[in-house]
């Protein structure tokens, strides 16, 4: 009996020892007790100071609520939101231990970012009479046969007869005349190689022509156009108008899968588009693209890495005749003018 009691006691001791072993703290436990603090700058810079602490964490992964993710070993970072309005963001932080374990180590916080104060970084005020500023603008020369037409009828030139700055206004003129096999002349200016940019606010003050068959536009192409071609480069139409639909303003995005007659398009009807100047605005960030006329939003598109709008673009200004968008030209047409007061970029 004594022998059995001794052995029974030994079994109990072994079980207690095994239970203690099971209850031991893991050598590298998952992070816990995560705490996030965020201080939004009140100066309109878009900066937010984040600090995060957690037990047993050696690094932190931030999801900033706008599609951007960044690893921050110290848990402290000042992040700048590229926003032009008051926007609420849900920020998620994942704390990780040295083994990459993050169970129970994720937490969210909401931050409200005040409007960013943007500065004017580029403009053409068209305040010097004569040809457009050669440091800012070049020309496309020729017809649609040059590889960038839409069955349009004009021949683009670099003559002052077709593009000139006069009394503070850029005047792009279409003229009915026989020129190098075309029945009309006009101009297409572009800032390629002279000014290219990514993100910001574009403002264009312009007055469109009313003649049927005209197709004025202020637009942008991806700066890699020469290497990847269209529509892979992406196209942003800030202002399009056709004389056959007077006062209807169109904004559109063209890219693979949404090109040609299938763009991501928005339109609005305004008054006096051809008799008064209006301000056409494009707000472009890593998360959105918005189009306005006289401060009124009429088209909004979500931006993402899946579409080609996160790289440099350049400007184009032109007045086309006819084509797939302009339509038939009024047979009594003689000449008309597309007027641009200024183009400004804020960042």
SEVO-423175 format. One record per residue: x, y, z of N, C-alpha, C in turn. Coordinates in steps of 0.05 Angstrom, whole numbers, plus 5000, padded with zeros to 4 digits. Layout:
# SEVO-423175
{{X,Y,Z},{X,Y,Z},{X,Y,Z}}
...
//
This chain:
# SEVO-423175
{{5017,4976,5000},{5000,5000,5000},{5017,5025,5000}}
{{5038,5025,5016},{5056,5048,5017},{5069,5052,4990}}
{{5076,5031,4976},{5089,5034,4950},{5070,5047,4930}}
{{5044,5039,4931},{5024,5050,4914},{5020,5079,4919}}
{{5020,5087,4945},{5016,5115,4952},{5039,5132,4942}}
{{5063,5122,4944},{5086,5137,4934},{5084,5141,4904}}
{{5077,5121,4890},{5075,5123,4861},{5052,5142,4853}}
{{5030,5140,4869},{5007,5158,4863},{5015,5187,4867}}
{{5031,5192,4888},{5041,5219,4893},{5059,5228,4871}}
{{5075,5210,4860},{5093,5217,4838},{5078,5225,4813}}
{{5056,5210,4808},{5039,5216,4785},{5027,5244,4788}}
{{5017,5250,4812},{5006,5277,4817},{5027,5298,4812}}
{{5051,5294,4821},{5072,5313,4817},{5078,5317,4788}}
{{5079,5296,4773},{5084,5298,4744},{5062,5314,4730}}
{{5037,5309,4738},{5015,5323,4726},{5016,5353,4732}}
{{5022,5359,4758},{5024,5387,4765},{5047,5400,4750}}
{{5069,5386,4747},{5092,5397,4732},{5085,5402,4702}}
{{5070,5383,4691},{5061,5386,4663},{5042,5409,4660}}
{{5024,5413,4680},{5005,5435,4678},{5020,5461,4680}}
{{5040,5462,4696},{5056,5487,4699},{5071,5493,4673}}
{{5081,5472,4660},{5094,5476,4634},{5075,5488,4613}}
{{5050,5477,4613},{5030,5487,4594},{5023,5516,4599}}
{{5024,5524,4625},{5016,5551,4632},{5038,5572,4629}}
{{5062,5563,4622},{5084,5582,4619},{5078,5603,4597}}
{{5088,5627,4601},{5085,5648,4581},{5101,5642,4556}}
{{5089,5645,4532},{5105,5640,4507},{5130,5657,4507}}
{{5150,5647,4494},{5175,5662,4492},{5173,5687,4476}}
{{5154,5688,4456},{5151,5712,4439},{5121,5717,4435}}
{{5108,5727,4455},{5079,5731,4453},{5071,5752,4432}}
{{5046,5750,4423},{5036,5770,4404},{5033,5797,4418}}
{{5035,5819,4403},{5032,5845,4415},{5004,5849,4427}}
{{5003,5866,4447},{4978,5872,4460},{4979,5901,4471}}
{{4957,5910,4482},{4955,5936,4495},{4964,5959,4476}}
{{4954,5957,4451},{4961,5978,4431},{4946,6004,4437}}
{{4961,6026,4435},{4950,6052,4440},{4959,6071,4417}}
{{4939,6085,4405},{4945,6103,4383},{4938,6131,4391}}
{{4955,6150,4384},{4950,6178,4387},{4954,6192,4361}}
{{4937,6212,4354},{4940,6227,4329},{4935,6256,4335}}
{{4953,6273,4325},{4950,6302,4327},{4950,6314,4299}}
{{4927,6325,4291},{4924,6337,4265},{4934,6366,4265}}
{{4951,6372,4247},{4962,6399,4245},{4939,6419,4238}}
{{4939,6442,4251},{4919,6462,4246},{4927,6483,4226}}
{{4951,6479,4213},{4961,6499,4195},{4953,6495,4166}}
{{4936,6475,4161},{4928,6469,4134},{4948,6455,4117}}
{{4969,6443,4130},{4990,6429,4116},{4982,6401,4108}}
{{4961,6390,4121},{4954,6362,4117},{4969,6342,4134}}
{{4987,6352,4151},{5004,6335,4168},{4989,6324,4192}}
{{4993,6299,4198},{4983,6286,4222},{5006,6272,4236}}
{{5010,6278,4262},{5030,6264,4278},{5018,6240,4292}}
{{5028,6216,4284},{5018,6192,4297},{5039,6181,4316}}
{{5031,6171,4339},{5048,6156,4357},{5033,6131,4366}}
{{5046,6109,4366},{5034,6083,4373},{5052,6068,4393}}
{{5041,6057,4413},{5056,6039,4432},{5040,6013,4435}}
{{5055,5992,4441},{5042,5966,4446},{5062,5948,4461}}
{{5052,5930,4476},{5068,5911,4491},{5079,5890,4471}}
{{5105,5885,4472},{5118,5865,4456},{5118,5871,4426}}
{{5116,5896,4418},{5116,5903,4390},{5144,5914,4382}}
{{5152,5906,4358},{5178,5916,4348},{5175,5933,4323}}
{{5151,5931,4310},{5146,5947,4286},{5116,5950,4284}}
{{5108,5971,4268},{5079,5977,4264},{5074,5982,4235}}
{{5052,5971,4225},{5043,5975,4198},{5019,5994,4198}}
{{5022,6017,4184},{5001,6037,4183},{4986,6035,4157}}
{{4959,6033,4158},{4942,6037,4135},{4928,6064,4139}}
{{4935,6083,4122},{4927,6111,4128},{4899,6118,4119}}
{{4884,6099,4109},{4856,6104,4102},{4852,6116,4074}}
{{4874,6119,4059},{4873,6129,4032},{4886,6111,4012}}
{{4890,6085,4020},{4902,6066,4002},{4932,6063,4006}}
{{4945,6080,4022},{4973,6079,4026},{4979,6064,4052}}
{{5000,6047,4051},{5009,6030,4073},{5039,6035,4078}}
{{5047,6037,4103},{5075,6042,4109},{5083,6028,4135}}
{{5106,6015,4136},{5117,6003,4160},{5133,6024,4175}}
{{5128,6025,4202},{5142,6045,4218},{5153,6031,4243}}
{{5179,6026,4243},{5191,6011,4265},{5188,6025,4292}}
{{5190,6051,4293},{5189,6066,4319},{5161,6070,4329}}
{{5141,6068,4312},{5114,6074,4320},{5107,6104,4319}}
{{5126,6120,4310},{5121,6149,4309},{5126,6159,4280}}
{{5106,6173,4269},{5109,6183,4241},{5092,6208,4238}}
{{5102,6226,4222},{5086,6249,4212},{5079,6243,4184}}
{{5053,6240,4179},{5043,6233,4152},{5028,6257,4140}}
{{5033,6262,4115},{5021,6285,4101},{4999,6274,4082}}
{{4975,6283,4087},{4952,6276,4070},{4950,6296,4047}}
{{4949,6286,4023},{4946,6304,3999},{4917,6309,3994}}
{{4904,6325,4010},{4876,6330,4008},{4871,6360,4004}}
{{4849,6366,3991},{4842,6394,3987},{4815,6401,4001}}
{{4807,6384,4018},{4782,6389,4033},{4782,6375,4060}}
{{4762,6380,4076},{4760,6367,4102},{4750,6339,4098}}
{{4767,6320,4105},{4762,6291,4099},{4767,6275,4124}}
{{4749,6256,4130},{4753,6237,4152},{4767,6212,4142}}
{{4788,6204,4156},{4802,6179,4149},{4802,6160,4172}}
{{4798,6134,4166},{4801,6113,4187},{4828,6100,4183}}
{{4845,6104,4204},{4872,6095,4203},{4874,6069,4219}}
{{4886,6048,4207},{4889,6022,4220},{4919,6017,4225}}
{{4926,6010,4250},{4954,6003,4256},{4955,5974,4266}}
{{4973,5959,4254},{4978,5932,4262},{5005,5930,4275}}
{{5006,5922,4301},{5031,5918,4316},{5041,5890,4312}}
{{5067,5887,4307},{5079,5861,4302},{5103,5856,4320}}
{{5106,5830,4329},{5129,5824,4345},{5152,5816,4326}}
{{5174,5807,4338},{5198,5802,4322},{5194,5778,4303}}
{{5174,5761,4309},{5168,5739,4291},{5147,5745,4271}}
{{5139,5771,4271},{5118,5779,4252},{5090,5773,4261}}
{{5087,5763,4286},{5061,5756,4297},{5046,5781,4304}}
{{5020,5782,4296},{5005,5806,4300},{4977,5801,4312}}
{{4972,5777,4321},{4946,5771,4333},{4940,5789,4356}}
{{4915,5800,4356},{4906,5818,4377},{4922,5844,4376}}
{{4936,5850,4355},{4953,5873,4354},{4944,5894,4334}}
{{4918,5895,4327},{4909,5914,4307},{4888,5933,4320}}
{{4890,5959,4312},{4871,5978,4323},{4867,6000,4304}}
{{4844,6014,4305},{4838,6035,4287},{4833,6061,4302}}
{{4836,6083,4288},{4830,6110,4298},{4820,6127,4275}}
{{4802,6145,4281},{4792,6163,4260},{4805,6191,4263}}
{{4813,6202,4240},{4825,6229,4241},{4811,6246,4220}}
{{4807,6271,4226},{4795,6290,4207},{4817,6310,4199}}
{{4822,6310,4173},{4844,6327,4162},{4831,6353,4151}}
{{4841,6375,4160},{4831,6401,4151},{4842,6407,4123}}
{{4830,6426,4109},{4839,6432,4081},{4868,6440,4080}}
{{4881,6429,4060},{4909,6436,4055},{4910,6463,4041}}
{{4928,6480,4050},{4932,6506,4037},{4951,6502,4014}}
{{4940,6503,3990},{4956,6499,3967},{4969,6525,3957}}
{{4992,6522,3944},{5006,6545,3933},{5007,6543,3903}}
{{5007,6566,3890},{5009,6567,3861},{5037,6559,3853}}
{{5040,6537,3837},{5066,6527,3830},{5072,6531,3801}}
{{5052,6535,3784},{5056,6540,3755},{5032,6554,3744}}
{{5036,6572,3725},{5013,6584,3712},{5022,6596,3686}}
{{5003,6601,3669},{5007,6618,3646},{4983,6638,3647}}
{{4990,6663,3651},{4969,6684,3653},{4964,6696,3625}}
{{4980,6688,3606},{4977,6698,3578},{4976,6729,3578}}
{{4997,6740,3591},{4997,6769,3594},{5018,6783,3576}}
{{5030,6769,3557},{5049,6781,3539},{5039,6777,3511}}
{{5033,6798,3497},{5022,6796,3470},{5042,6783,3451}}
{{5031,6768,3432},{5048,6755,3412},{5044,6725,3413}}
{{5063,6709,3402},{5061,6680,3403},{5060,6670,3432}}
{{5048,6647,3437},{5048,6635,3464},{5077,6632,3474}}
{{5080,6633,3500},{5107,6631,3512},{5120,6605,3505}}
{{5143,6607,3490},{5157,6583,3481},{5170,6567,3503}}
{{5174,6579,3527},{5185,6564,3549},{5164,6547,3562}}
{{5138,6551,3555},{5116,6536,3567},{5101,6518,3547}}
{{5102,6526,3522},{5085,6512,3502},{5100,6505,3477}}
{{5095,6481,3467},{5103,6473,3440},{5078,6468,3424}}
{{5081,6456,3400},{5058,6452,3382},{5058,6424,3371}}
{{5034,6413,3367},{5031,6391,3349},{5025,6402,3322}}
{{5039,6392,3302},{5035,6403,3274},{5025,6381,3256}}
{{5004,6387,3240},{4995,6368,3221},{4966,6361,3225}}
{{4958,6338,3214},{4930,6329,3215},{4928,6303,3231}}
{{4904,6292,3232},{4899,6267,3246},{4916,6244,3235}}
{{4925,6247,3210},{4942,6227,3198},{4969,6225,3212}}
{{4975,6245,3229},{5000,6244,3244},{4999,6224,3267}}
{{4976,6212,3272},{4974,6191,3292},{4960,6199,3317}}
{{4949,6224,3318},{4935,6232,3342},{4909,6246,3336}}
{{4896,6238,3313},{4871,6251,3306},{4847,6234,3312}}
{{4824,6246,3310},{4798,6233,3314},{4780,6238,3290}}
{{4792,6234,3266},{4778,6241,3241},{4771,6270,3240}}
{{4787,6287,3252},{4782,6316,3252},{4790,6327,3225}}
{{4781,6352,3219},{4783,6363,3193},{4805,6385,3190}}
{{4816,6393,3213},{4834,6416,3213},{4863,6407,3209}}
{{4880,6426,3200},{4909,6423,3200},{4920,6441,3222}}
{{4934,6429,3241},{4945,6444,3263},{4971,6458,3255}}
{{4973,6484,3260},{4997,6499,3253},{5009,6511,3278}}
{{5032,6524,3274},{5044,6540,3296},{5044,6570,3288}}
{{5026,6578,3271},{5024,6606,3262},{5009,6623,3282}}
{{5016,6649,3283},{5001,6667,3301},{4973,6671,3291}}
{{4968,6665,3265},{4940,6666,3255},{4922,6646,3270}}
{{4934,6625,3281},{4919,6604,3294},{4922,6603,3324}}
{{4944,6615,3335},{4948,6615,3364},{4964,6640,3371}}
{{4951,6658,3386},{4965,6684,3393},{4954,6693,3420}}
{{4972,6707,3434},{4964,6720,3459},{4958,6749,3453}}
{{4934,6757,3460},{4924,6784,3453},{4909,6796,3477}}
{{4920,6818,3488},{4907,6832,3509},{4901,6814,3533}}
{{4920,6797,3541},{4917,6780,3564},{4901,6755,3560}}
{{4896,6748,3535},{4880,6724,3529},{4894,6707,3508}}
{{4896,6681,3513},{4905,6663,3492},{4881,6658,3473}}
{{4886,6663,3447},{4865,6659,3428},{4873,6638,3408}}
{{4859,6615,3409},{4863,6593,3390},{4842,6595,3369}}
{{4850,6599,3344},{4831,6606,3323},{4830,6583,3302}}
{{4805,6576,3295},{4800,6559,3273},{4791,6575,3249}}
{{4803,6570,3226},{4797,6585,3202},{4790,6567,3179}}
{{4769,6573,3164},{4763,6558,3140},{4781,6568,3118}}
{{4800,6551,3110},{4819,6557,3088},{4831,6531,3079}}
{{4839,6531,3053},{4853,6507,3043},{4882,6509,3052}}
{{4892,6489,3066},{4919,6489,3077},{4930,6461,3078}}
{{4950,6455,3061},{4963,6429,3061},{4943,6406,3059}}
{{4923,6410,3042},{4903,6389,3038},{4880,6388,3057}}
{{4880,6406,3076},{4857,6408,3096},{4840,6432,3090}}
{{4815,6430,3099},{4796,6452,3093},{4796,6473,3116}}
{{4809,6467,3138},{4809,6485,3161},{4837,6485,3173}}
{{4844,6506,3187},{4869,6507,3203},{4861,6514,3232}}
{{4879,6506,3250},{4875,6512,3278},{4902,6508,3292}}
{{4901,6505,3319},{4926,6501,3334},{4922,6482,3357}}
{{4943,6467,3364},{4943,6450,3387},{4969,6454,3402}}
{{4967,6467,3426},{4990,6473,3442},{4993,6451,3463}}
{{5018,6445,3471},{5023,6426,3492},{5047,6433,3509}}
{{5046,6426,3534},{5068,6432,3553},{5088,6409,3556}}
{{5085,6389,3539},{5103,6365,3541},{5132,6373,3541}}
{{5147,6363,3560},{5176,6369,3562},{5182,6396,3573}}
{{5161,6412,3578},{5165,6439,3589},{5153,6442,3617}}
{{5129,6430,3620},{5117,6428,3647},{5100,6403,3649}}
{{5107,6387,3668},{5093,6362,3674},{5091,6359,3704}}
{{5070,6348,3714},{5065,6348,3743},{5047,6324,3751}}
{{5048,6318,3777},{5031,6297,3789},{5016,6309,3813}}
{{4990,6307,3813},{4972,6316,3834},{4971,6346,3837}}
{{4948,6356,3846},{4945,6384,3850},{4918,6393,3840}}
{{4914,6419,3841},{4889,6432,3831},{4894,6448,3807}}
{{4880,6443,3786},{4882,6458,3760},{4858,6477,3757}}
{{4863,6502,3751},{4842,6521,3745},{4846,6532,3717}}
{{4825,6532,3701},{4825,6543,3674},{4802,6562,3672}}
{{4808,6587,3664},{4786,6606,3659},{4784,6609,3629}}
{{4761,6603,3618},{4759,6601,3588},{4731,6608,3579}}
{{4730,6614,3553},{4705,6620,3539},{4706,6604,3513}}
{{4686,6587,3509},{4686,6569,3486},{4671,6581,3462}}
{{4678,6572,3437},{4663,6582,3414},{4636,6569,3411}}
{{4618,6582,3396},{4591,6572,3393},{4586,6558,3367}}
{{4604,6560,3348},{4599,6550,3321},{4596,6520,3320}}
{{4576,6511,3305},{4570,6482,3303},{4593,6468,3288}}
{{4603,6446,3300},{4626,6432,3289},{4652,6437,3304}}
{{4652,6457,3322},{4676,6463,3337},{4679,6444,3361}}
{{4704,6439,3369},{4710,6421,3391},{4734,6432,3407}}
{{4730,6452,3424},{4752,6462,3441},{4757,6444,3465}}
{{4782,6444,3474},{4789,6426,3496},{4813,6437,3511}}
{{4813,6433,3537},{4837,6435,3554},{4839,6408,3568}}
{{4861,6395,3564},{4863,6367,3573},{4892,6360,3580}}
{{4896,6335,3588},{4923,6326,3597},{4928,6298,3587}}
{{4953,6292,3582},{4962,6265,3575},{4984,6257,3594}}
{{4986,6231,3600},{5009,6220,3615},{5035,6226,3602}}
{{5055,6235,3617},{5081,6242,3606},{5095,6219,3593}}
{{5087,6195,3598},{5099,6172,3585},{5085,6164,3558}}
{{5070,6183,3548},{5054,6179,3523},{5072,6168,3501}}
{{5096,6179,3497},{5113,6171,3475},{5123,6142,3477}}
{{5124,6131,3501},{5134,6103,3505},{5112,6083,3507}}
{{5090,6089,3522},{5069,6069,3526},{5045,6073,3507}}
{{5043,6097,3494},{5021,6102,3476},{4995,6108,3490}}
{{4975,6113,3474},{4948,6119,3484},{4930,6095,3479}}
{{4913,6087,3498},{4905,6100,3522},{4921,6093,3547}}
{{4942,6076,3544},{4957,6067,3568},{4968,6090,3584}}
{{4974,6112,3570},{4986,6135,3585},{4965,6149,3602}}
{{4939,6146,3596},{4918,6160,3610},{4913,6187,3598}}
{{4888,6195,3597},{4880,6221,3587},{4859,6233,3606}}
{{4863,6259,3612},{4844,6273,3630},{4833,6297,3615}}
{{4808,6297,3609},{4795,6319,3596},{4782,6338,3616}}
{{4794,6361,3621},{4784,6379,3641},{4761,6395,3630}}
{{4762,6403,3605},{4741,6418,3592},{4739,6409,3563}}
{{4715,6400,3556},{4708,6394,3528},{4681,6406,3522}}
{{4677,6415,3498},{4651,6427,3490},{4648,6424,3460}}
{{4624,6420,3451},{4619,6420,3422},{4597,6440,3415}}
{{4602,6454,3393},{4583,6475,3386},{4555,6465,3380}}
{{4552,6439,3374},{4526,6428,3368},{4510,6423,3393}}
{{4523,6424,3417},{4509,6422,3443},{4518,6445,3461}}
{{4510,6468,3453},{4518,6492,3466},{4512,6492,3496}}
{{4533,6499,3512},{4531,6501,3541},{4534,6475,3556}}
{{4537,6452,3542},{4541,6427,3555},{4571,6422,3558}}
{{4580,6422,3583},{4609,6418,3589},{4614,6389,3597}}
{{4635,6378,3584},{4642,6350,3588},{4669,6348,3601}}
{{4672,6330,3620},{4698,6322,3632},{4699,6291,3630}}
{{4723,6281,3624},{4725,6252,3620},{4753,6242,3625}}
{{4754,6216,3631},{4780,6201,3634},{4780,6179,3614}}
{{4802,6176,3599},{4806,6154,3581},{4831,6138,3590}}
{{4828,6112,3591},{4850,6094,3598},{4842,6066,3588}}
{{4860,6047,3590},{4854,6020,3579},{4828,6009,3590}}
{{4810,6001,3572},{4784,5991,3580},{4763,6013,3581}}
{{4771,6038,3582},{4752,6060,3582},{4762,6082,3563}}
{{4768,6074,3539},{4778,6092,3519},{4758,6096,3496}}
{{4766,6113,3476},{4749,6117,3453},{4722,6128,3461}}
{{4701,6113,3454},{4674,6122,3460},{4664,6112,3487}}
{{4682,6101,3504},{4674,6090,3529},{4689,6102,3553}}
{{4692,6128,3554},{4707,6140,3576},{4691,6140,3602}}
{{4704,6147,3624},{4691,6153,3649},{4683,6182,3647}}
{{4658,6188,3641},{4651,6215,3633},{4630,6227,3651}}
{{4632,6254,3654},{4611,6269,3668},{4605,6294,3652}}
{{4582,6305,3655},{4575,6329,3641},{4555,6346,3657}}
{{4555,6372,3650},{4537,6390,3663},{4530,6412,3644}}
{{4507,6424,3648},{4498,6446,3631},{4500,6472,3646}}
{{4514,6492,3634},{4516,6518,3646},{4504,6539,3627}}
{{4504,6564,3636},{4494,6585,3620},{4517,6602,3608}}
{{4514,6612,3584},{4532,6631,3572},{4561,6621,3569}}
{{4564,6595,3562},{4591,6584,3560},{4607,6597,3538}}
{{4593,6607,3517},{4607,6619,3494},{4607,6650,3494}}
{{4594,6662,3514},{4593,6691,3515},{4606,6702,3541}}
{{4611,6685,3560},{4624,6693,3585},{4646,6673,3593}}
{{4666,6683,3607},{4687,6666,3618},{4676,6651,3642}}
{{4684,6625,3644},{4678,6609,3667},{4703,6595,3677}}
{{4704,6587,3703},{4727,6574,3714},{4722,6544,3716}}
{{4739,6529,3702},{4738,6500,3701},{4760,6489,3719}}
{{4753,6473,3739},{4772,6464,3758},{4774,6434,3760}}
{{4799,6424,3763},{4804,6395,3766},{4821,6391,3791}}
{{4810,6376,3811},{4824,6370,3835},{4833,6341,3834}}
{{4859,6337,3836},{4872,6310,3831},{4889,6302,3854}}
{{4882,6280,3867},{4899,6269,3889},{4903,6239,3883}}
{{4917,6226,3902},{4922,6197,3899},{4897,6181,3903}}
{{4876,6193,3914},{4851,6178,3920},{4827,6188,3904}}
{{4828,6211,3892},{4804,6221,3877},{4811,6240,3855}}
{{4793,6243,3836},{4794,6263,3815},{4767,6276,3812}}
{{4765,6302,3816},{4740,6316,3816},{4740,6339,3796}}
{{4717,6344,3784},{4715,6364,3763},{4693,6384,3771}}
{{4699,6410,3767},{4681,6431,3775},{4678,6452,3753}}
{{4655,6465,3753},{4651,6490,3737},{4642,6511,3756}}
{{4656,6534,3757},{4649,6556,3775},{4644,6546,3804}}
{{4661,6528,3813},{4660,6518,3840},{4639,6496,3845}}
{{4624,6488,3825},{4604,6467,3828},{4614,6440,3818}}
{{4615,6421,3836},{4625,6394,3829},{4604,6380,3811}}
{{4614,6369,3788},{4595,6354,3771},{4605,6327,3762}}
{{4630,6320,3769},{4641,6294,3762},{4663,6286,3781}}
{{4661,6262,3792},{4680,6252,3812},{4687,6223,3806}}
{{4713,6217,3807},{4723,6190,3801},{4743,6182,3823}}
{{4741,6157,3832},{4760,6147,3852},{4786,6140,3838}}
{{4808,6150,3848},{4835,6144,3838},{4846,6120,3853}}
{{4863,6104,3839},{4875,6081,3852},{4899,6072,3836}}
{{4916,6055,3847},{4939,6045,3831},{4932,6029,3806}}
{{4906,6021,3804},{4897,6005,3781},{4893,6021,3756}}
{{4893,6048,3758},{4889,6065,3734},{4913,6084,3732}}
{{4919,6094,3708},{4945,6108,3704},{4944,6138,3711}}
{{4936,6144,3736},{4933,6172,3744},{4950,6178,3769}}
{{4973,6165,3771},{4990,6169,3794},{5019,6174,3784}}
{{5021,6191,3764},{5047,6198,3751},{5044,6225,3739}}
{{5065,6235,3726},{5065,6261,3714},{5047,6262,3689}}
{{5034,6285,3686},{5018,6291,3662},{5026,6318,3651}}
{{5020,6323,3625},{5025,6350,3613},{4999,6360,3601}}
{{4998,6387,3596},{4974,6400,3586},{4973,6400,3556}}
{{4948,6401,3545},{4943,6407,3517},{4920,6426,3516}}
{{4921,6445,3497},{4900,6464,3492},{4896,6464,3461}}
{{4871,6459,3452},{4867,6459,3423},{4838,6465,3416}}
{{4835,6471,3391},{4808,6475,3379},{4806,6459,3354}}
{{4791,6436,3356},{4788,6418,3333},{4763,6425,3318}}
{{4762,6415,3293},{4739,6419,3276},{4728,6391,3268}}
{{4702,6387,3273},{4690,6362,3265},{4700,6339,3281}}
{{4704,6316,3268},{4714,6292,3283},{4692,6277,3297}}
{{4700,6256,3310},{4680,6239,3323},{4664,6253,3345}}
{{4676,6273,3358},{4662,6287,3379},{4649,6313,3368}}
{{4664,6328,3352},{4654,6354,3342},{4630,6352,3323}}
{{4630,6330,3307},{4607,6326,3289},{4609,6343,3264}}
{{4589,6343,3247},{4590,6359,3222},{4593,6389,3227}}
{{4608,6402,3210},{4613,6430,3212},{4592,6446,3197}}
{{4583,6467,3209},{4564,6485,3196},{4575,6494,3169}}
{{4561,6490,3146},{4572,6497,3120},{4577,6527,3117}}
{{4565,6543,3134},{4570,6572,3132},{4593,6582,3149}}
{{4606,6563,3163},{4628,6570,3181},{4651,6584,3166}}
{{4662,6605,3178},{4685,6618,3167},{4709,6618,3186}}
{{4704,6626,3211},{4725,6626,3232},{4713,6630,3259}}
{{4727,6621,3280},{4719,6625,3307},{4743,6623,3325}}
{{4739,6630,3351},{4761,6631,3370},{4754,6618,3397}}
{{4773,6603,3407},{4772,6592,3434},{4790,6609,3451}}
{{4779,6621,3472},{4794,6640,3489},{4800,6629,3517}}
{{4825,6631,3525},{4834,6621,3551},{4848,6644,3566}}
{{4837,6652,3589},{4848,6674,3604},{4872,6665,3620}}
{{4871,6642,3632},{4894,6632,3647},{4891,6602,3652}}
{{4914,6589,3658},{4916,6561,3667},{4934,6562,3691}}
{{4924,6551,3714},{4940,6552,3739},{4940,6525,3752}}
{{4963,6519,3765},{4966,6494,3780},{4974,6501,3808}}
{{4959,6490,3827},{4964,6493,3856},{4971,6466,3868}}
{{4991,6466,3886},{4998,6441,3901},{5003,6448,3930}}
//
